[in-house]
Amino acid sequence: MQPTAAEVRAAAEAVKTALDRHLAAVEQRSGEDDPAVYEAFNHLAAAAEAYDELLYDRYDEVTPFEIPGAEDTMPPYTGPEEPNALSVLIRRDYAVAEPQRLLAQARRVAAADDDEGPAVDTASTVHGALGILFGEFEPDEIASRHKEFGLEEGDSTLWVTAADEPPEAGEWLEAPFEQADPQRVICRFDVSAVFDDEIGDDLDDDDDLGDPMHTVRDDDLDTDLDEELVDEDEDLEPLDADR
């Protein structure tokens, strides 16, 4: 449903109010990482984004402002100046792109560890196969060999957070990620296809003339896929049976 002119006008007024609030917070800030400035910044960004969307929906026009995404801003650091402990929080997403490859690799591990025992039966389901492979290999090795296991990489992130003191043994095992505090993040590293898309868009803007010699036809892709789809036992990388 298209917004009304009054709704667009109200959104514009909200941006003006947010601008005044942000300026006042900046003028009165207590330090470099004043939470009031951060809050006013977020409020201004949200108001500007809402106005931009309504303006486009109503008049097919946009503003010249670029709203930073979540990856561009972090809340001010409020952790200890000299941390006595730290936590490394990692998230890696995968899609099960080739279930048969995943199952075959899990069966190989299970057969090497347990001669046709219960583990081999467990490797007959995707759920069981994932448990076997992630139990056998370190996460970093799975990340580097994900294609061998029939997985496709998604987004990933790594946070290094500060702590005042090391936790007691077993203290956080029941809820390991519950206490993740963005304001105690010392550094953060994100990997996402969205960043590649942004780079690709920039390259497209710089080079509008495509090279016809590099055009990829659909039948070429089909041929390449047919060549890659060989018998899984021939194509799978050998696993270390001594693990």
GUPA-231670 format. One record per residue: residue in one letter; x, y, z of N, C-alpha, C in turn. Coordinates in steps of 0.02 Angstrom, whole numbers, padded with zeros to 5 digits, always signed. Atoms other than C-alpha are relative to their C-alpha. Example, Ala and Ser with C-alpha at 12.3 -4.5 7.8 and 13.67 -1.06 7.14 Angstrom:
GUPA-231670
a+00045-00059+00000+00615-00225+00390+00045+00060+00000
s-00042-00059-00003+00684-00053+00357-00039+00055+00037
//
This chain:
GUPA-231670
m+00042-00060+00000+00000+00000+00000+00044+00062+00000
q-00041-00060+00007+00071+00168-00052-00012+00047+00059
p+00010-00047-00056+00102+00290+00093-00031+00065-00024
t+00031-00064+00017+00008+00454+00097+00053+00056+00004
a-00045-00058-00003+00089+00624+00074+00010+00022+00073
a-00005-00019-00070+00051+00659+00257+00049-00045+00038
e-00046+00047-00033+00148+00503+00311+00072+00016-00019
v-00068-00019+00021+00299+00557+00209+00021+00063+00036
r-00015-00063-00034+00289+00732+00284+00016-00013+00074
a-00012+00017-00070+00279+00657+00460+00069-00033+00009
a-00065+00032-00004+00432+00550+00425+00056+00051-00007
a-00049-00053+00008+00526+00705+00367+00008+00039+00065
e-00002-00037-00063+00480+00795+00528+00037-00042+00053
a-00035+00044-00048+00543+00643+00627+00075+00003-00011
v-00072-00007+00014+00711+00659+00539+00026+00065+00029
k-00022-00065-00027+00721+00843+00587+00007-00003+00076
t-00004+00007-00073+00683+00801+00768+00060-00042+00021
a-00057+00044-00015+00812+00662+00767+00066+00037-00010
l-00060-00040+00011+00941+00782+00695+00014+00046+00059
d-00008-00044-00058+00911+00905+00836+00023-00039+00062
r-00017+00041-00058+00922+00766+00965+00073-00023-00006
h-00069+00022+00010+01084+00701+00890+00050+00056+00013
l-00045-00057-00010+01164+00874+00886+00005+00017+00074
a-00001-00016-00072+01114+00906+01067+00042-00051+00038
a-00039+00052-00034+01189+00739+01120+00074+00009-00012
v-00070-00011+00017+01351+00778+01029+00028+00060+00039
e-00023-00061-00035+01362+00952+01107+00010-00012+00075
q-00002+00011-00073+01336+00882+01282+00035-00066+00018
r-00027+00067-00015+01431+00718+01269+00054+00004+00053
s-00046+00003-00057+01534+00666+01418+00067-00030-00017
g-00063+00030+00021+01670+00575+01322-00005-00028-00070
e-00003+00025+00069+01722+00491+01161-00053-00053-00013
d+00047+00055+00010+01607+00341+01188-00064+00011+00041
d+00060-00016-00039+01456+00427+01265-00060-00041-00027
p+00057+00040+00022+01307+00306+01259-00057+00042-00028
a+00054-00043+00024+01187+00453+01233+00010+00019-00073
v-00015-00015+00070+01274+00497+01070-00014-00060-00044
y+00012+00062+00037+01267+00317+01013-00075-00011-00009
e+00073+00009+00004+01081+00307+01053-00031+00050-00048
a+00027-00051+00045+01045+00471+00964+00019-00014-00073
f-00021+00019+00068+01144+00412+00813-00046-00054-00028
n+00044+00054+00023+01041+00252+00802-00070+00025-00014
h+00067-00028+00010+00880+00350+00820-00003+00040-00066
l-00003-00039+00061+00932+00468+00680+00004-00046-00061
a-00006+00047+00056+00983+00323+00568-00066-00034-00016
a+00064+00032+00010+00816+00237+00595-00051+00047-00031
a+00047-00049+00027+00717+00396+00561+00016+00015-00073
a-00020-00015+00069+00817+00433+00402-00016-00058-00046
e+00015+00059+00041+00795+00255+00339-00075-00005-00013
a+00073+00003+00008+00607+00260+00369-00023+00053-00049
y+00018-00053+00047+00594+00427+00278+00020-00017-00071
d-00024+00018+00066+00697+00363+00133-00047-00051-00033
e+00045+00052+00027+00583+00211+00112-00067+00030-00020
l+00065-00030+00015+00422+00314+00120+00005+00047-00060
l-00010-00046+00056+00491+00444+00001+00003-00038-00066
y-00005+00040+00062+00534+00309-00126-00068-00030-00018
d+00064+00032+00014+00368+00220-00108-00052+00050-00026
r+00050-00050+00019+00269+00381-00129+00019+00037-00064
y-00020-00044+00055+00372+00483-00253+00054-00030-00046
d-00053+00031+00039+00500+00360-00323+00063+00043+00001
e-00060-00040-00009+00639+00471-00255+00038-00026+00061
v-00041+00022-00056+00783+00437-00136+00039+00058+00028
t-00043-00051-00032+00891+00537-00016+00073-00014-00017
p-00071+00012+00013+01079+00560-00037+00037-00031+00058
f-00032+00026-00061+01111+00484+00134+00008-00075-00003
e-00012+00072-00005+01188+00313+00157-00002-00020+00073
i+00008+00021-00069+01131+00228+00317+00048-00058+00014
p-00047+00054-00015+01272+00124+00394-00038-00062+00024
g+00030+00062-00023+01227-00059+00419+00029-00020+00067
a-00023+00024-00066+01255-00161+00577+00074-00015-00001
e-00071+00017+00003+01426-00213+00513+00044+00061+00004
d-00040-00060+00001+01482-00031+00506+00005+00032+00068
t+00000-00033-00065+01443+00017+00686-00002-00052+00055
m+00002+00042-00059+01472-00061+00855-00013+00047+00059
p+00011-00042-00059+01414+00004+01024+00067+00017+00033
p-00064-00020-00032+01547+00095+01126+00024-00054+00049
y-00030+00051-00043+01666-00019+01220-00005+00022+00072
t+00007-00015-00072+01627-00026+01406+00036-00050+00044
g-00036+00051-00038+01739-00170+01457+00061+00028+00036
p-00059-00023-00038+01895-00163+01565+00055+00025-00045
e-00056-00029+00038+02043-00060+01507+00054-00053-00014
e-00049+00053+00007+02159-00208+01536-00033-00066+00019
p+00037+00062-00015+02059-00370+01522+00045-00053+00031
n-00035+00056-00031+02113-00513+01634-00018-00067-00033
a+00022+00060+00035+02021-00639+01524-00037+00021-00063
l+00037-00015+00062+01938-00650+01355-00036-00063-00023
s+00038+00055+00030+01813-00757+01262+00000+00010-00076
v+00003-00001+00073+01817-00800+01077-00064-00035-00021
l+00064+00027+00021+01642-00825+01006-00001-00005-00076
i-00002+00012+00072+01629-00901+00832-00067-00029-00023
r+00059+00029+00033+01478-00932+00722+00017-00009-00074
r-00008+00015+00071+01491-01017+00552-00063-00035-00025
d+00059+00031+00028+01340-01058+00446+00018-00040-00062
y-00010+00043+00058+01334-01199+00319-00069-00022-00026
a+00057+00035+00030+01205-01269+00198+00023-00070-00019
v-00016+00068+00021+01200-01456+00168-00015-00004-00075
a+00009-00005+00072+01227-01443-00019-00001-00068-00034
e-00004+00067+00031+01269-01626-00057-00007-00052+00056
p+00011+00048-00055+01190-01744+00071+00035-00067-00010
q-00030+00065+00012+01257-01900-00013+00076+00001+00013
r-00072-00007-00014+01436-01837-00004+00011+00003+00075
l-00005-00005-00073+01410-01792+00179-00006-00069+00032
l+00011+00067-00028+01343-01966+00217+00058-00046-00014
a-00056+00044+00018+01484-02052+00123+00062+00014+00042
q-00059-00017-00040+01619-01958+00217-00010-00022+00073
a+00014+00022-00069+01534-01994+00384+00007-00075+00006
r-00006+00073-00002+01524-02179+00341+00073-00022+00000
r-00071+00016+00001+01710-02181+00304+00031+00009+00069
v-00026-00012-00067+01751-02105+00472-00025-00053+00048
a+00029+00049-00045+01632-02221+00562+00030-00069-00011
a-00028+00066+00015+01701-02375+00473+00071-00005+00025
a-00069+00002-00023+01879-02327+00518+00004-00003+00076
d-00002-00002-00073+01836-02298+00701-00036-00059+00033
d+00042+00051-00032+01708-02435+00731-00024-00048-00055
d+00014+00046+00054+01700-02587+00617-00073-00021-00003
e+00071+00017+00013+01519-02591+00557-00041-00002+00064
g+00038-00002-00063+01458-02548+00731-00055+00052-00002
p+00055-00048-00004+01326-02425+00793+00016+00066-00035
a-00017-00064+00031+01422-02274+00725-00014-00002-00075
v+00015+00006+00070+01403-02340+00548-00074+00009-00013
d+00072-00010+00006+01215-02348+00573-00018+00073+00009
t+00013-00071-00012+01217-02171+00640+00015+00041-00062
a-00021-00037+00059+01303-02114+00480-00049-00006-00058
s+00049+00009+00053+01150-02163+00379-00050+00058-00004
t+00044-00059+00002+01060-01999+00421+00043+00063+00000
v-00037-00063+00002+01113-01819+00391+00014+00024+00071
h-00009-00021-00070+01087-01780+00576+00058-00038+00031
g-00054+00040-00029+01199-01924+00628+00067+00013-00033
a-00063-00012+00036+01328-01889+00493+00033+00065+00023
l-00028-00063-00024+01349-01709+00552+00032-00009+00068
g-00029+00013-00066+01377-01770+00729+00066-00036-00004
i-00062+00038+00007+01510-01892+00672+00057+00045-00026
l-00052-00040+00030+01605-01768+00564+00023+00056+00046
f-00020-00054-00045+01601-01624+00688+00031-00027+00064
g-00034+00031-00056+01652-01745+00824+00070-00024-00016
e-00065+00026+00022+01799-01808+00722+00050+00055-00019
f-00044-00052+00026+01867-01647+00646-00009+00065+00038
e+00003-00066-00030+01910-01478+00718-00041+00047-00045
p+00040-00046+00041+01794-01336+00661+00039+00035-00054
d-00040-00033+00051+01937-01250+00570+00014-00046-00059
e-00013+00047+00054+01973-01408+00470-00063-00009-00042
i+00063+00005+00038+01790-01425+00422-00010+00062-00042
a+00007-00062+00038+01790-01243+00369+00044-00001-00063
s-00046+00000+00057+01941-01270+00256-00016-00056-00050
r+00015+00057+00044+01874-01435+00184-00075-00010-00009
h+00073+00007-00001+01687-01399+00185-00028-00031-00063
k+00026+00029+00062+01664-01445+00002+00008-00076-00001
e-00009+00073-00004+01734-01619+00035-00055-00033+00039
f+00052+00028-00042+01598-01643+00163-00071+00016-00026
g+00065-00015+00029+01457-01585+00048-00033+00061+00030
l+00027-00060-00032+01436-01419+00139+00015+00062-00042
e-00009-00064+00034+01418-01244+00070+00003+00055+00052
e-00010-00052-00051+01483-01096+00169-00053+00055-00003
g+00043-00058-00006+01366-00961+00230+00039+00056+00035
d-00033-00055-00036+01403-00809+00338+00038-00028+00061
s-00036+00018-00061+01526-00818+00482+00022+00063+00036
t-00024-00057-00039+01581-00704+00622+00042-00025+00058
l-00043+00016-00058+01712-00704+00760+00003+00062+00044
w-00004-00054-00049+01700-00597+00915+00051-00017+00054
v-00046+00006-00057+01839-00571+01042-00026+00048+00053
t+00030-00041-00053+01759-00509+01204+00042-00001+00063
a-00040-00007-00061+01840-00448+01363-00040-00022+00061
a+00031+00020-00063+01805-00515+01537+00043+00027+00057
d-00037-00024-00059+01852-00451+01709+00042-00056+00031
e-00035+00058-00029+01899-00624+01773-00019-00062-00040
p+00019+00063+00033+01905-00799+01697-00058-00033+00037
p+00056+00034-00033+01743-00894+01730+00021-00064+00034
e-00013+00064-00032+01737-01045+01843-00012-00057-00050
a+00009+00058+00044+01750-01215+01759-00072-00022-00002
g+00069+00024+00009+01582-01267+01688-00053+00053+00013
e+00047-00052-00021+01502-01101+01737-00051+00017-00055
w+00045-00024+00054+01430-01056+01566-00021-00055-00049
l+00012+00053+00049+01411-01226+01482-00074-00008-00018
e+00071+00009+00014+01221-01229+01497-00026+00053-00049
a+00021-00054+00045+01204-01063+01403+00062+00038-00023
p-00066-00028+00017+01371-01027+01318-00001+00068-00034
f+00000-00063+00037+01315-00878+01213-00047+00052+00031
e+00050-00044-00030+01191-00798+01331+00030+00065+00024
q-00030-00059-00029+01314-00675+01406+00042+00039-00050
a-00037-00038+00050+01386-00611+01241-00022+00073+00002
d+00016-00071-00008+01394-00422+01266+00036+00040-00055
p-00032-00039+00054+01425-00314+01109+00043+00057+00026
q-00039-00056-00026+01492-00176+01221+00066-00022+00031
r-00065+00025-00024+01635-00289+01277+00040-00032-00057
v-00035+00028+00058+01690-00336+01101+00064+00041-00012
i-00064-00032+00013+01875-00298+01080+00011+00007-00075
c-00005-00001+00073+01875-00343+00895-00049-00051-00028
r+00050+00043+00032+01758-00427+00772+00018-00007-00073
f-00015+00014+00070+01782-00509+00603-00059-00037-00032
d+00058+00028+00034+01637-00545+00485+00018-00020-00071
v-00006+00024+00069+01632-00645+00323-00070-00013-00026
s+00067+00008+00027+01477-00635+00213+00001+00012-00075
a+00006-00010+00073+01429-00650+00030-00026+00070-00016
v+00026-00067+00014+01344-00481+00048+00056+00049-00012
f-00057-00043+00012+01515-00401+00056+00027-00009-00071
d-00021+00013+00068+01563-00486-00107-00047+00033-00050
d+00048-00031+00045+01403-00423-00186+00012+00075-00005
e-00013-00072+00001+01445-00245-00134+00062+00016-00041
i-00060-00010+00040+01619-00261-00210-00016-00009-00073
g+00019+00012+00070+01543-00333-00368-00039+00058-00029
d+00039-00057+00023+01421-00188-00379+00046+00059-00016
d-00047-00054+00012+01565-00065-00364+00039-00011-00065
l-00036+00015+00062+01660-00153-00502-00044+00010-00061
d+00046-00010+00056+01506-00152-00613-00009+00073-00015
d+00008-00072+00011+01488+00034-00586+00060+00029-00036
d-00061-00026+00031+01670+00062-00637+00010-00025-00071
d-00011+00030+00066+01660-00050-00790-00066-00023-00029
d+00065+00016+00027+01493-00044-00879+00004-00040-00064
l-00007+00036+00064+01561-00119-01041+00024-00070+00014
g-00019+00070-00010+01561-00308-01028+00039-00027-00058
d-00039+00032+00051+01681-00418-01125-00039-00059-00028
p+00039+00055+00027+01581-00529-01244+00038-00066-00003
m-00040+00061+00003+01725-00653-01248-00005-00039+00065
h+00005+00033-00065+01691-00692-01065-00071-00018+00018
t+00070+00019-00014+01506-00728-01080-00005-00075+00011
v+00008+00070-00017+01459-00893-00998-00070-00021-00021
r+00065+00024+00023+01320-00990-01083-00026-00054+00046
d+00031+00050-00044+01197-01102-00992+00023-00070-00016
d-00020+00068+00017+01249-01254-01091+00072-00014+00021
d-00068+00009-00026+01431-01224-01041-00002-00020+00074
l+00006+00017-00071+01378-01227-00858-00024-00071+00009
d+00026+00068-00006+01280-01387-00884+00055-00051-00013
t-00054+00047+00016+01432-01470-00962+00049-00005+00058
d-00046+00000-00057+01543-01417-00818-00029-00040+00058
l+00031+00036-00055+01418-01484-00692-00001-00075-00013
d+00001+00071+00016+01403-01650-00783+00068-00031+00011
e-00068+00027-00010+01592-01671-00778+00017-00008+00073
e-00016+00002-00071+01596-01635-00592-00039-00054+00037
l+00042+00049-00034+01457-01756-00547+00023-00070-00017
v-00026+00067+00010+01561-01915-00546-00020-00042+00060
d+00016+00045-00055+01542-02066-00434+00031+00026+00064
e-00023-00032-00062+01555-02005-00254+00061-00034+00029
d-00057+00035-00029+01679-02140-00201+00064+00017-00036
e-00060-00020+00037+01799-02087-00339+00019+00071+00015
d-00012-00071-00007+01780-01902-00305+00019+00021+00071
l-00012-00020-00068+01793-01901-00116+00074-00003+00018
e-00069-00002-00024+01957-01853-00035+00008-00055+00052
p-00011+00051-00051+02033-01993+00069+00006+00032+00069
l-00004-00025-00069+02014-01969+00256+00053-00038+00038
d-00053+00031-00041+02146-02004+00385-00033-00050+00047
a+00032+00053-00040+02095-02170+00462+00029-00003+00071
d-00031+00002-00066+02212-02142+00610-00027+00051+00048
r+00026-00052-00045+02109-01998+00680-00036-00030+00060
//
